[in-house]
């Protein structure tokens, strides 16, 4: 017997599926977002409001910050044009980068591992290594930026205390 799927894992899967649709259908799709989210949750037997709420948080956050996320991905994926990346892979990465950069309640290791598993489930077996490599680099870059920001803030605080 397989273990039941965790709520946030299911929310991430739903979010990736809807980001996939947003990516394909463009700006006309958000009007249908609530209906699609409810339909996917109902079909999957996910009547749990927590799943839908977290999925919506991920969808709206990743989509609203898509330009910044894509710019970061483009820097890291040096030899990959985002438009040529598999649609599933691109949206798994967007979702995970959103969690890494904007969701302080999600440990980086969790965001990366979940993205790897979702990528392998919805794309190919090779997606896991690709996603892991890209996201690990994003994680390292974000940690460097945070340390730099904290150091700068610390220096400014010390100067103002003088």
Secondary structure, 3 states (H helix, E strand, C coil): CCCCCCHHHHHHHHHHHHHHHHHHHHHHHHHHHHHHHHHHHHHCCCCCHHHHHHHHHHHHHHHHCHHHHHHHHHHHCCCCCHHHCCHHHHHHHHHHHHHHHHCCCCCHHHHHHHHHHHHHHHCCCCHHHHHHHHHHHHHHHHHHHHHHHHHHHHHHHHHHHC
